[in-house]
Amino acid sequence: MGGKGKDIDDTKDWPKANEKNKEFKKFKKQGCEDYDLLGEIFNTTTATGKLQQLPTEDPLYPIEERCLEEEFLSGSIHVDLEGNSSEGEGSEKGRKRKIDSIPGERRSSKVNKMNKMEEFLDKWASALSAKEEAAKAKAERYKLSIPDPYSIGICMELLEKMELKVDKLLEDEKKVSIEEAVAMFLFIIGQNATQNATQRLIADRFQHSTETVSTWFQKVLIAVCKLGTKIICPRDRGDVQPEIARNSNWFPYFKDCIGAIDGTGVSAWAPASKHIPFRNRKQNLSQNVLVACSHDMLFTFVCAGWEGTAHDTRVFVNAILSNRVKQLSFPMPSTRKYYVVDAGYSIPGFLAPFRGQRYHSRDFIGRHQPKGKEELFNMRHSSVRNVIERSIGVLKKRFAILRDMPNYPLRKQRYIPKACCTVHNFIRLEAEKDELFEEGERENEQEFDDTEATSYGSNEEHVTFDMSQTAEMAQVRGEIATSLWTSYRQN
């Protein structure tokens, strides 16, 4: 790096850089002086996505889950400067020899730097704690403002329709039946309470020990995730989505749209050593979850398990690449079909709005009508894409566990968003009437407020694709915009 963000080519630019600044020669020869210190600060703070859970993947066996979690928690640990770390590359003897070979003065200097780093981290931790307390207070106020729409009675009526017995995902036991186990599971994911308080409440209500409650929650969680491989998937809804065909503002302009994609943050719990990778821009611990849905508010894809600091673009591209490599998971659209996304992904299959133009519905209220075809396209695009935000809003209102995650192990937390989406789809398919879905349908033309959304907006990372791919969706977008504007001016 040659300063001001410019890369230095080793064969051409280094001699020139050495002439201008002698420090470059020193840097090239000796490396970064504070490499160890920087490693201590940043090596454990990078999002890896090792806990990623895809909708078509069956849950792992318990032993595999524990190994995955241990690998995740122990990964990317930097070598301890004093040789006390039990993790990282190299053997213990190798680290001791390295430390013993450091001269006394250099070792003393590194100890001083370590002390300064600890002072800095203490101040940083204090500031984060204050922000975390403020966020918790705000979350409590948020909880009180949302009525609990969860009804265990309604869910009990639907239990018999679930295929857990038919597929032998669960079996009755002497003390606990499948219906009772599923009822306890639904109570936990829909209850506003801490883990211990919830389990004690359920133990008292169903007259079982807290250990039994915990054991059956794990069993039902795995079974529901397996059921999700059948429920979370695209469905044949004809050549045009019925909701689009019925809306004169959308049809025939968006007749090839098959759904919408967005990212959202759900609450997470992590050990202290992993707080930074999971801490989002609001200083809350969260998972970054990528979801896709059709216009009937049914989820067709869910990718959970990514740390809260993982950028939306990274999760999005990883989902597409996993589809190419593993030939599963992400439901890529067929020829001429596309998803609507709130980002600059002008590639086949993903239709994005125009950059630098007004977009959200609230921007066009009153006299602020669209002034050109780009703004008109963005207004209608936002309206078409609104279904994903409404679906996420219904999901979070129904399942309180997504707003306040108990301190479950990370290996268990990565399954919870997928399980909640499975139950969400099941209720949508089977329930004749549901207040939350009716509310979501009424808010069709409103700007749904998802406070934890991590949408693919103006801060997205850029993804490089072939120019022919970029031109293809740009042409589709231009044709739709021209058609919309012509019709708008005529009316």
LUMDO-484951 format. One line per 3 residues: for each residue x, y, z of C-alpha. Coordinates in steps of 0.1 Angstrom, whole numbers, plus 5000, padded with zeros to 4 digits. Layout:
X Y Z ~ ...
//
This chain:
5000 5000 5000 ~ 5015 5033 4989 ~ 4995 5057 5011
4961 5074 5003 ~ 4947 5039 4994 ~ 4970 5034 4964
4984 4999 4958 ~ 5021 4996 4950 ~ 5032 4972 4923
5062 4953 4936 ~ 5082 4955 4903 ~ 5075 4990 4892
5063 5013 4919 ~ 5086 5003 4949 ~ 5118 5019 4935
5099 5052 4930 ~ 5084 5049 4964 ~ 5117 5043 4980
5131 5074 4965 ~ 5103 5096 4978 ~ 5101 5080 5013
5127 5058 5030 ~ 5100 5044 5052 ~ 5087 5023 5023
5120 5005 5021 ~ 5119 4998 5058 ~ 5083 4986 5055
5090 4963 5026 ~ 5120 4947 5044 ~ 5107 4944 5080
5069 4943 5074 ~ 5043 4960 5096 ~ 5058 4969 5130
5024 4966 5148 ~ 5013 4934 5130 ~ 5009 4915 5163
4990 4943 5179 ~ 4966 4947 5149 ~ 4961 4909 5149
4951 4909 5185 ~ 4924 4936 5178 ~ 4910 4925 5145
4916 4888 5138 ~ 4886 4876 5158 ~ 4862 4903 5145
4857 4891 5109 ~ 4824 4876 5097 ~ 4830 4841 5082
4795 4827 5076 ~ 4807 4793 5089 ~ 4773 4789 5106
4753 4795 5075 ~ 4722 4774 5072 ~ 4704 4770 5039
4668 4759 5034 ~ 4676 4728 5014 ~ 4702 4715 5039
4691 4691 5066 ~ 4703 4698 5102 ~ 4735 4683 5112
4739 4655 5138 ~ 4745 4667 5174 ~ 4782 4657 5173
4787 4675 5140 ~ 4769 4706 5153 ~ 4792 4707 5184
4823 4703 5162 ~ 4811 4731 5139 ~ 4805 4754 5168
4838 4747 5184 ~ 4856 4753 5151 ~ 4837 4786 5147
4845 4798 5183 ~ 4882 4788 5181 ~ 4888 4801 5146
4909 4831 5136 ~ 4925 4834 5171 ~ 4958 4854 5169
4989 4841 5185 ~ 4991 4854 5221 ~ 5021 4877 5227
5029 4861 5260 ~ 5026 4825 5247 ~ 4995 4816 5268
4971 4811 5240 ~ 4959 4775 5234 ~ 4946 4782 5199
4960 4794 5166 ~ 4986 4782 5142 ~ 5018 4765 5152
5027 4745 5182 ~ 5031 4757 5218 ~ 5068 4750 5217
5072 4770 5185 ~ 5055 4800 5201 ~ 5077 4799 5232
5108 4797 5211 ~ 5096 4827 5191 ~ 5089 4847 5223
5122 4837 5239 ~ 5141 4849 5209 ~ 5127 4885 5211
5153 4909 5227 ~ 5145 4924 5260 ~ 5139 4959 5248
5116 4948 5220 ~ 5096 4926 5244 ~ 5092 4955 5268
5080 4977 5240 ~ 5054 4951 5230 ~ 5042 4948 5266
5037 4985 5267 ~ 5018 4984 5235 ~ 4997 4956 5249
4989 4977 5280 ~ 4979 5006 5258 ~ 4957 4983 5238
4940 4970 5270 ~ 4933 5005 5281 ~ 4919 5014 5247
4897 4982 5247 ~ 4884 4990 5282 ~ 4873 5024 5271
4858 5010 5240 ~ 4840 4983 5260 ~ 4825 5009 5283
4812 5029 5254 ~ 4797 4998 5238 ~ 4781 4988 5271
4764 5022 5274 ~ 4751 5019 5239 ~ 4739 4983 5246
4720 4994 5277 ~ 4703 5022 5257 ~ 4694 4997 5230
4679 4973 5255 ~ 4658 5001 5270 ~ 4646 5010 5235
4639 4973 5228 ~ 4618 4970 5259 ~ 4597 5000 5249
4593 4984 5214 ~ 4581 4952 5230 ~ 4555 4970 5251
4542 4988 5220 ~ 4535 4955 5201 ~ 4505 4934 5212
4513 4897 5214 ~ 4494 4882 5184 ~ 4505 4846 5192
4477 4823 5201 ~ 4485 4788 5212 ~ 4449 4778 5207
4450 4785 5170 ~ 4483 4767 5166 ~ 4469 4736 5184
4442 4734 5158 ~ 4468 4732 5131 ~ 4491 4706 5148
4473 4676 5134 ~ 4479 4689 5098 ~ 4517 4689 5103
4535 4659 5087 ~ 4559 4653 5116 ~ 4543 4619 5124
4538 4609 5088 ~ 4575 4616 5079 ~ 4586 4601 5112
4605 4633 5120 ~ 4592 4630 5156 ~ 4578 4601 5176
4556 4600 5207 ~ 4574 4591 5239 ~ 4561 4578 5272
4558 4612 5289 ~ 4556 4636 5260 ~ 4534 4633 5229
4543 4650 5196 ~ 4514 4674 5199 ~ 4525 4685 5234
4562 4688 5222 ~ 4552 4710 5193 ~ 4530 4732 5215
4559 4738 5238 ~ 4582 4746 5209 ~ 4556 4771 5195
4552 4787 5229 ~ 4590 4793 5232 ~ 4595 4809 5198
4565 4831 5203 ~ 4570 4842 5239 ~ 4585 4875 5250
4607 4863 5278 ~ 4642 4851 5287 ~ 4653 4815 5281
4651 4806 5318 ~ 4618 4824 5324 ~ 4602 4808 5293
4613 4773 5302 ~ 4601 4777 5338 ~ 4568 4790 5326
4564 4761 5301 ~ 4576 4736 5327 ~ 4549 4748 5350
4522 4749 5324 ~ 4529 4715 5308 ~ 4540 4699 5341
4575 4688 5329 ~ 4610 4695 5341 ~ 4630 4723 5325
4654 4697 5312 ~ 4626 4679 5294 ~ 4614 4712 5279
4649 4720 5267 ~ 4654 4685 5252 ~ 4622 4686 5233
4627 4721 5220 ~ 4659 4709 5204 ~ 4641 4678 5189
4612 4698 5175 ~ 4636 4725 5162 ~ 4655 4700 5141
4623 4683 5129 ~ 4607 4716 5118 ~ 4639 4726 5099
4637 4693 5081 ~ 4600 4700 5073 ~ 4612 4734 5060
4631 4718 5031 ~ 4596 4710 5017 ~ 4578 4741 5027
4604 4768 5020 ~ 4605 4766 4982 ~ 4591 4782 4951
4556 4772 4940 ~ 4540 4771 4906 ~ 4517 4801 4905
4513 4804 4868 ~ 4531 4826 4843 ~ 4522 4858 4862
4519 4862 4900 ~ 4481 4867 4907 ~ 4488 4897 4929
4506 4914 4901 ~ 4480 4905 4875 ~ 4453 4921 4897
4472 4954 4901 ~ 4469 4978 4872 ~ 4500 4997 4885
4521 4966 4882 ~ 4506 4947 4852 ~ 4518 4942 4825
4550 4961 4834 ~ 4562 4937 4861 ~ 4546 4905 4847
4579 4886 4848 ~ 4586 4893 4885 ~ 4585 4862 4906
4593 4877 4940 ~ 4615 4900 4961 ~ 4648 4896 4980
4660 4915 5011 ~ 4682 4911 5041 ~ 4672 4915 5077
4688 4914 5111 ~ 4675 4891 5138 ~ 4685 4891 5174
4715 4868 5184 ~ 4734 4858 5214 ~ 4772 4852 5213
4800 4846 5238 ~ 4821 4877 5247 ~ 4849 4866 5223
4825 4868 5194 ~ 4806 4900 5202 ~ 4823 4921 5175
4815 4900 5145 ~ 4779 4898 5156 ~ 4774 4934 5166
4755 4954 5139 ~ 4755 4991 5131 ~ 4730 4997 5160
4755 4980 5184 ~ 4731 4951 5189 ~ 4741 4914 5185
4724 4900 5155 ~ 4724 4875 5126 ~ 4722 4887 5091
4695 4867 5073 ~ 4688 4867 5036 ~ 4652 4859 5026
4633 4857 4993 ~ 4595 4856 4990 ~ 4567 4855 4964
4539 4880 4963 ~ 4516 4857 4984 ~ 4540 4864 5014
4554 4829 5014 ~ 4592 4826 5019 ~ 4609 4808 4990
4645 4810 5003 ~ 4661 4816 5037 ~ 4699 4818 5044
4706 4823 5082 ~ 4737 4820 5104 ~ 4758 4849 5091
4773 4873 5117 ~ 4757 4907 5120 ~ 4787 4925 5105
4786 4905 5073 ~ 4776 4928 5045 ~ 4744 4921 5026
4762 4918 4993 ~ 4785 4891 5007 ~ 4756 4870 5019
4737 4876 4986 ~ 4766 4866 4963 ~ 4775 4837 4985
4740 4824 4981 ~ 4742 4826 4943 ~ 4777 4810 4943
4765 4781 4966 ~ 4738 4775 4941 ~ 4763 4771 4913
4788 4751 4932 ~ 4764 4728 4951 ~ 4736 4729 4926
4711 4735 4953 ~ 4697 4761 4976 ~ 4690 4794 4958
4660 4792 4934 ~ 4675 4811 4904 ~ 4648 4825 4881
4642 4811 4846 ~ 4648 4830 4814 ~ 4632 4865 4813
4620 4861 4849 ~ 4635 4881 4878 ~ 4634 4891 4915
4632 4927 4925 ~ 4660 4939 4947 ~ 4669 4972 4964
4704 4974 4951 ~ 4727 4979 4921 ~ 4727 4943 4909
4720 4947 4872 ~ 4725 4911 4863 ~ 4701 4886 4848
4675 4875 4872 ~ 4677 4906 4896 ~ 4659 4939 4887
4672 4969 4906 ~ 4660 5005 4907 ~ 4677 5035 4890
4706 5050 4910 ~ 4705 5086 4922 ~ 4667 5089 4919
4639 5090 4945 ~ 4628 5055 4955 ~ 4606 5050 4986
4569 5056 4985 ~ 4572 5083 5012 ~ 4593 5104 4988
4563 5108 4965 ~ 4536 5118 4990 ~ 4515 5149 4982
4528 5172 4954 ~ 4560 5153 4951 ~ 4550 5133 4920
4575 5116 4898 ~ 4592 5140 4873 ~ 4606 5114 4849
4605 5078 4838 ~ 4633 5069 4862 ~ 4615 5082 4892
4582 5066 4881 ~ 4599 5033 4877 ~ 4615 5035 4911
4582 5044 4927 ~ 4565 5013 4912 ~ 4595 4991 4918
4594 5001 4955 ~ 4557 4992 4956 ~ 4563 4958 4940
4592 4950 4963 ~ 4572 4961 4994 ~ 4560 4925 4999
4593 4913 5013 ~ 4593 4940 5040 ~ 4557 4931 5049
4566 4894 5051 ~ 4596 4901 5073 ~ 4574 4924 5095
4548 4897 5100 ~ 4575 4871 5108 ~ 4591 4893 5135
4557 4903 5150 ~ 4547 4867 5153 ~ 4579 4852 5167
4593 4872 5196 ~ 4624 4850 5197 ~ 4637 4868 5166
4636 4901 5184 ~ 4651 4889 5217 ~ 4672 4857 5213
4678 4837 5245 ~ 4714 4825 5252 ~ 4712 4794 5232
4744 4779 5217 ~ 4753 4793 5183 ~ 4748 4759 5168
4712 4760 5178 ~ 4706 4797 5170 ~ 4713 4793 5133
4683 4770 5129 ~ 4658 4792 5146 ~ 4652 4817 5117
4646 4788 5093 ~ 4622 4771 5117 ~ 4603 4804 5122
4600 4808 5084 ~ 4588 4772 5081 ~ 4560 4778 5106
4552 4812 5089 ~ 4547 4794 5056 ~ 4527 4766 5072
4503 4791 5088 ~ 4500 4810 5055 ~ 4491 4778 5037
4468 4762 5062 ~ 4451 4789 5083 ~ 4418 4802 5069
4422 4835 5087 ~ 4452 4851 5104 ~ 4453 4886 5119
4489 4893 5111 ~ 4487 4883 5074 ~ 4455 4904 5071
4474 4933 5086 ~ 4503 4927 5062 ~ 4479 4927 5032
4463 4959 5043 ~ 4497 4976 5044 ~ 4504 4966 5008
4509 5002 4997 ~ 4524 5015 5029 ~ 4561 5018 5038
4565 4989 5062 ~ 4589 4997 5090 ~ 4614 4970 5096
4638 4986 5121 ~ 4664 4958 5118 ~ 4663 4955 5080
4696 4954 5063 ~ 4684 4960 5028 ~ 4705 4961 4997
4705 4998 4994 ~ 4728 5027 4987 ~ 4756 5014 5009
4760 4980 4991 ~ 4793 4967 4981 ~ 4798 4965 4943
4799 4932 4925 ~ 4817 4929 4892 ~ 4800 4910 4864
4804 4907 4827 ~ 4792 4938 4808 ~ 4768 4918 4787
4751 4906 4819 ~ 4748 4942 4832 ~ 4734 4954 4799
4707 4928 4797 ~ 4689 4938 4829 ~ 4696 4975 4822
4677 4970 4789 ~ 4648 4953 4807 ~ 4646 4981 4833
4647 5008 4805 ~ 4619 4991 4786 ~ 4597 4989 4817
4604 5026 4826 ~ 4596 5038 4791 ~ 4563 5018 4790
4553 5031 4825 ~ 4561 5067 4816 ~ 4541 5065 4783
4511 5052 4801 ~ 4514 5076 4829 ~ 4515 5107 4806
4485 5094 4786 ~ 4464 5091 4817
//
